[in-house]
Amino acid sequence: MEKAEKLPSSDSGAESTEEEEEVEPKFKYQRIANDLKIILNTDVVTCSSVHSKFLIFGTFRGCVYLLDHQGNSVQSNLSSSKRHTHTVAVNHIDVDPKGEYVATCSDDGKVNITGLFSCENNQSLSLGKFIKSVALDPDPKTRVRRFIVGDDKLTLYERNLLKKLKPTELCSVEGNVLSICWQGNFVAWASHLGVRVYDLSEKCSLGLMKWEVPPQARLENFRCHLRWSNANTLLIGWVDTIRICVIRKRNAIEASSSNLPGYVVDPVSTFQTTFYICGLAPLASSQLVVLGYRKQRSATYKALRPVLCVIEYKMNSSEEICTDSLTLRGFEEYTVNDYSLGCLIEENRYYIVAPKDIVVASLIETDDRVEWLIKHSKFEEAIDLISTHGGSLPVLTVARLYINHLLTLKQYEDAAKLCLRMLGNNKSLWEEEVFKFVKCQQLRSVSAYLPTSEDCKLGSHVYEMVLYEFLKFDVNGFLNLIKEWPPQLYDGLAVINAIHDNFRKENATQLLESLALLYSYQGNYENALRMYLKLQNKDVFELIRRYELYDVISKLIIPLIQLDRDRAFKIMLDKNKIKPEVVVHQLEQNQEYLFWYLDALERVDSRNVFQHKLVALYAKYDRAKLLPFLRRSKEYVIQDALAICKREGFYPEMVYLLGCMGGVEAVEALNIIMHSIKDIEMAIEFCKEHNDNDLWTVLIEESTKQPEIVTKVLDGIVDYVNPELVVSKIKLGQTIPHLRQSIIKMLWHYNIQEEILTNAHQIQLTDYFATHSQVVTLQRRGQQVSYDMSCPQCHKSVVIKDTVPLNALIAFKCGHIYHEICVPGRLLNEHHCELCKLRNTEIDRTE
């Protein structure tokens, strides 16, 4: 069996321009060939009917042909000699639901009911009139017992038990019956005035739907197309108007208001089309498939190509979803009535019938849609379609085609994102797609999307190729990848060698930082630190802290201080991390850095062993700290410190050191104050601090040589030296500035001091006598004696009843009470308290 030829593709809309985006087709088309092609070489189709089992059509010569859906002839009672059922063109064909009988009619006045494979119920009527339409009973149980014929009236023919036909006139007709469509108890038919629906159960017409007569034409010149989409919905297409009607039962109010049929025809939507209607059929909810004949003509006044249009209808409005122009054989010579549309609703297949051609339009399937989308570079839609509805083409195949397409368009970033979205953890696919980026030298675009997890780790060569490309074209991106990618993805040593081979001074900063990171990943921390130090990058301190590289930094002390002194010292001042001896040894070659370090060390450890070095360092770099250090520390050699101070001429420091040495050195210190520093107040304080007579003598001797400081000396020596020593040194007639005021002040001071001493003595005497009086009074008071008290000597109660001799008691002032006979030393008349050793002068006798 020859495969049907594929219909040539057509543009969506005859007047579409190249600038308009091509719309995805709703249908795919196939031209029926095989035996049909041979038949149409000598004849033309005038009418047709489609059944789920076959295709049947009548021709201009009055023949009826039965074909399968591929166009191959099917042997039946219509074959060979019986094929010429009519003498002229066949006007209409109808098939029963089971596909066993076919009814045909023609202008020869004949109506034939023919069994395709049985002659049992064959009928042939000769009515002598033009018969435009015939309809078989749609009920499969009747076995073609009834059929309706339309001429100048609508007639129902029923076969009785004797197989005789009984005609029943259903309706009279204005003109002729143009078209009939039977569904259940309802028969829709068209006449010159419009369309009626007849109810066979109630044997009445449900009313007339008048049709608008086209301008400059007659209504009967256009074929009326009727089709039931379900048991109660009628589709009408006539001229350029479509009407959707619903047959419903009247409600109780409508039924009671007048004597009307039980059912009513409700038009739910009426709208016009831009073309003449050649056939219509239902598609989906609120959608129709309409075959149209264009109203316009070509430049040579020939017919344009017919269209197959999908229309979505609403209440009295419609919208064209898609329109396909069809290239049918001989279309330029055809009229509107030459076309018809058959359909298999359950299979969503539509048969476009022309005099010389029959084409099948099938709803496009998923695979066809995917193919069309790929062909028109609509890959996203294709991927979504496969993801939702499936298909024979794997979604990854479409995705890879999409990647190729994007790379061709040089949309490298979008291609890389698509890889991430579609390839998932498929390692082999990733590596294949990455090599496509290699050919374009666009590995940089895909780098951000490469998988780096252990679940989908690619070969190390893939990551290395990416790094090499970045190293060559984008060193900043190279550095970012070194920071972001786990080091186990690639061979770090190979990348380090590549950097050295491609080192460029203009990119030294980025390359050195990359080397630092790579060395640290390799565990070569010393080289990593050196790279950071060359960069002056303070991340070196974080590296030291994270990996505890305190042993490594022993040779990098100075560079670390140069980079950030505070952060370097934070590490170096911690003895648990690095020993001070190591730091000092490294800093011996840089005295300023040594000074900074020892100064900081002295603040955290005032007993460190390097304090002796600070004297010279303070003297050189920060003299303000030298004297406080000399005063607070004892961990230096005074003679060495004095030598340094003498060399630098630091007099205050020399004074302090000489003062500490005492003796002759103290006198030397005083002379430095007097002659070098020339600060008499400092000299006086120095003498007060040491309170040495020799120092005061030297100070007084010096003051007599300088009259202007005599009064200052007098003011300063009060309470330390007899002022007479100073005054006696003043020569007769010598002028001493402010001497009078100084002497008055000195005398006033001594007078006040004397008054203070006198008053203090008087207060002391008064307090003494008051205290003595209180003690005497207290001692003279009587002492209480009770039965609870015991004699310290015999330990019996001091008060005993009826024993008068024993009640002679001796009480000492210390509070202890004895029986007189028990008092120690009684025989020697040296009474005393055994406990407190008080003598008899301190006792009271009681009876």
VEXVEXTOR-417944 format. One record per residue (C-alpha): residue in one letter; x, y, z. Coordinates in steps of 0.05 Angstrom, whole numbers, plus 5000, padded with zeros to 4 digits. Layout:
BEGIN
AXYZ...
***
This chain:
BEGIN
M500050005000E503050664978K503951175032A499951805025E503752394997K505252955045L501553605029P506354175012S507154645071S503355285067D503855965100S499056135156G494456625120A494656795047E496257525060S501757405112T508357755101E515357515112E516157985172E510557635210E512657075257E510356405232V504956105276E505455395300P500754965258K494754635288F494454085236K498853645194Y496553485125Q496852865080R494252795010I490652144997A493551804936N493951084914D487550864877L484251534890K489451874847I487751414789I480251524796L480952284797N484952274733T478452134696D473052374743V471652904796V468752864866T461853184877C460252924947S463252485001S462152175069V467251945120H466351335165S471151065217K472150455171F472550775103L471851375057I466251395005F465051914952G460652044891T463052324825F460752764769R459452144726G454751854778C459551334806V460451174879Y467250924905L469050584970L476250694993D480150575056H483151175092Q489551105052G485951164985N485850434966S479650134935V475449664979Q471549094948S464049184960N457349174926L459349854897S465049544858S465449394783S458849374746K454749664803R459050274811H454850704764T448950794811H446751454780T446651724709V448852414730A452852724785V451652464855N448953024900H449452724969I451852095006D450051865076V452551245114D449150885171P452850865239K455250155230G458050285161E453849745128Y449350165083V450150775041A444751245014T445851664952C441652154912S442352534847D439053004799D436852384760G431252324812K433851684842V435051514915N439050874926I439950504992T445650014980G448549495027L456049505021F456748765035S449548525035C443648634988E438248455038N435649155052N437449494987Q432450014962S431850434900L426950994891S425651384828L422152034847G422852404782K425353034817F431953354832I434153034898K439353444935S439753085001V438252425035A439352185107L439351485138D436651355208P442551475256D439850945304P444150325292K438549865317T433750025261R438049695206V436150225155R428750155165R427850905158F430851455116I428952165097V428952465028G428653195011D425953484946D420153984946K418053685013L421253315071T419052585069L420352015118Y420551325088E419350725134R419749985115N414149565143L414048825158L412748675085K418849075067K414449595034L416350315040K411350775072P412451515058T410452035109E410852775092L413953135150C414053845124S412354235063V418154635036E418955335009G422755154946N427054534954V430554175011L437854365004S441053965061I439053465115C442553245179W439252735225Q440952615299G436552215346N429452485342F431553145311V432253275237A435553925215W434354135144A435354755101S430855065048H430955705008L428656105069G432955825125V433955245171R428754845209V429154295261Y423753755261D422053345323L420252635301S417652445370E412753025373K411953045297C412553785293S417454315271L421154705325G421155335283L424655685226M431456025231K431356505173W438056635139E440457285112V440657295037P447457495011P447858124968Q447558014893A446657264903R441456754920L441556344984E440455684948N446755814907F450755654970R450954965001C448354955072H452854555119L449454225178R452853795231W450853535299S456753605348N452853215401A445752985415N443053685425T447954175392L447254365319L452654715279I450255105218G454955425167W451755775108V454556305062D459156685110T455156595175I455956075229R450655935281I451155455341C444355225366V442454825427I436054405428R433254445498K426854245531R422154805550N421654955624A415054915661I413355645653E414655635578A410754995568S404655245606S404255925572S401955675504N401055055461L408355005438P412854415423G416454105482Y423254305454V425954965431V431955145388D436455665423P441855995381V447556085431S452556415384T452156725315F458057045279Q460657195210T467056965176T471557315126F470456755076Y464856325049I463755685088C465155015053G464354575115L464954575190A466154085247P467254105322L474354105350A474654245424S470154595473S467955255440Q472455125380L470654955308V474454725247V471855105186L473655005113G473155665077Y473055945007R476156635001K471757194977Q477557544944R480357374876S487357354848A490157874800T487857434742Y480957384774K481956664793A480156334859L485056364916R487155774957P481955515006V483255575080L482455125140C481155545200V480455405275I475455885305E473955975379Y466956245389K463656615445M456956955451N455957255382S463457355371S469256945349E476856935343E481056585291I486156155328C489955945266T488755945191D492255495140S492055625066L491454975028T494554814961L489554344930R489954104858G486154574811F483955044867E484155644820E478255364779Y473655154836T467555494866V465155504938N460454904927D466054474900Y469054374969S466553975028L469153775097G468453095128C470852895197L472052345246I470852725311E473352165356E480052155319N480652905307R481552785232Y478553235179Y477753075106I478253665058V474853444994A475853804927P473853574858K480853314842D483853234911I482452964980V487053175037V486852935109A488253445164S490053125230L491153485295I498553545302E501553055352T506853175403D512552915360D510153325301R509653945344V516653825371E519353735301W516054375278L518554765338I525654515328K525354675254H523355385272S528555455327K523255465382F527255015428E524555275494E517455115473A519654425448I522954265515D516754495553L512254075508I516353445517S516853555593T509253625597H506653125546G512552675533G514452435463S519051975426L524652495423P528552525489V528653215520L536253185526T536753105451V532653745441A536754095494R543253915459L540554175393Y538554805429I545654875457N548454805386H543555325362L545555825416L552955715402T551655845329L548356505348K554256655394Q549656685453Y554756335496E552056545564D545156285548A548055635522A551955555587K545755675629L542055165588C547454655602L546554765677R538954695671M538654085626L544853665635G544153565710N549353075737N550652725671K558252735671S559252475600L554352975570W557653545607E564453365580E561653305509E558253975512V564254325544F568554135484K563754525440F565555145481V572854965472K572155025396C569055715404Q574355925456Q568556085503L570055645562R569656285603S562156315590V560855615617S565655655675A560555925725Y555855355710L560454755710P558754235763T563754235820S560553765870E562853055883D556352795853C558353045784K565753185784L568453235713G575353035690S580953485717H582953655646V576254005636Y577354485694E584554585674M582554785603V577755295633L583255575678Y588255615620E583356005578F582056495635L589556545647K590456735574F584657215566D582057425634V586657405695N581357705741G576657145723F582356655732L583456905803N576056855819L575856135797I581855965839K578156265898E571455925883W573155235858P575054675906P582554535894Q581353795885L578053925817Y584554045781D592053915785G594654495826L601954395808A600254405734V596555055742I602355355782N607155175726A602355485675I602356135715H609956155716D610156015641N605156565626F607057075679R605757795656K608158395697E601958795680N597758255715A602758125771T597758275827Q592557775805L597657245786L601457295852E594957235892S593156635850L599956315865A598956465939L592256105939L594855515899Y601055435943S596655436005Y592054905973Q598354485961G600554576034N606754986013Y605155536063E611955866062N611456015988A604256225997L606356726051R611856996007M606857115951Y602157485998L607957896024K610058085953L602958305942Q602658676009N596258296019K593858286090D590357616080V596957316100F595057406173E588657026163L592656476130I597556446188R591856426239R587755896201Y593555416190E597655616252L603855756210Y607756046268D613955626254V613955856181I613856596196S620556596235K624156806172L618757306151I618557746213I620658386179P616158326118L610258186163I611658816204Q612359216140L605558966117D601559106181R605359246246D599359186292R597058506265A604158246262F605458446335K598958116356I601957466334M609157596357L607257826427D604057146441K609656726470N605656096457K605856236382I612956496372K618556596422P621057306434E628257066423V626456876351V623357556338V629057946370H634157556331Q630657716265L629858456284E637058586304Q638158806232N632659326237Q633359726301E626960126291Y622759506284L626459216345F624559836384W617159766364Y617159046383L620759116450D616559716468A610259306456L613258706491E614959126552R607659326559V605258596561D611358306598S615058806642R619958276664N622458046596V629857926588F630758446533Q629359076575H636759266574K636159386499L630559876509V635060416541A638860536476L632560436434Y628560936474A634361416472K634461356396Y627161316376D622761566434R626261956488A619562126522K618961406544L626161346569L625661676638P619061316656F622360666635L628560816678R624260956738R619860346731S624859816709K630759526746E632759046690Y638459466662V645559656681I645660356710Q652760496686D650960306615A644660706617L648461306646A653661256591I648261276538C644861866570K651462236576R652962096503E646162366483G646162946533F639762716568Y640463106633P633962916669E635562186657M642762286681V640162626744Y635662036758L641161526747L646361906788G641261996843C640161256844M647661146852G648061636912G654261936945V658762336900E654462156840A648562496876V652663136883E654263086809A646963016794L645463646835N650864026797I647663806731I641064066755M644164726778H648764856720S646064466661I638664436672K638565076713D632164896750I632565106824E625764796840M628264136812A634664206854I630664326917E626163736903F632363306889C635263496957K628663366992E628162686958H635062476983N635062907047D642562897050N646263447089D651863467038L646963596983W643564157023T650364447037V652164446963L645364756946I646165296999E653265456976E650965516905S645065956925T649566476958K653066556891Q646466706857P642567226899E636367136855I635366416879V636566536954T629266666968K627266036930V632065636972L629365947036D622365767015G624365056997I628664857057V623164977109D622364357153Y628764047123V634564517141N635465077192P634265727153E639666037194L644765667152V642366037091V641566707124S648466667155K651466577086I648567227061K653967767059L652968437090G650368927039Q648568376989T642168516952I637367936955P630968026914H624567906954L628567717017R623868077063Q617667737038S621267067041I623467157113I616467387133K613566777100M618566327134L617266637203W609766587192H610665857174Y614665707238N609766097280I604065697254Q607965057265E609365257338E602065427350I600064757321L604964387366T602764777428N595364657415A596763927401H600463847467Q594864197505I589663737473Q593863137491L594363337565T586963477570D585362807540Y590162457588F587262737652A580162607628T581861887614H585461797681S579362067719Q574861577684V579360987702V579861197776T572361267781L571360597748Q576260257796R572760537857R566160237841G563759627881Q563958927852Q557958487848V558557807881S553657237865Y552856497878D554656357806M561856607816S567256127837C573956207871P579656127820Q583755767872C579055247903H573755297849K568155327900S562655847900V565256487930V558856557972I557455968019K551455968066D552455878142T559955878138V561956568160P569456468158L569156258087N565256878067A571357328078L572957508006I578457877971A576758197904F582258427857K581359017810C582058537752G575258267771H577357597802I574657437872Y578056947921H576356677989E580957028036I583956378058C585156187986V588856807964P595756627941G601356937983R596857048042L601956778093L607257248067N602457818065E603557867990H596657767964H596157707889C591457437835E594156787810L590956907743C592857647731K598757697779L595658317812R598658507879N595158647944T595359387930E590159237877I585158857920D578758997959R576958608021T569758428034E566158068090
***
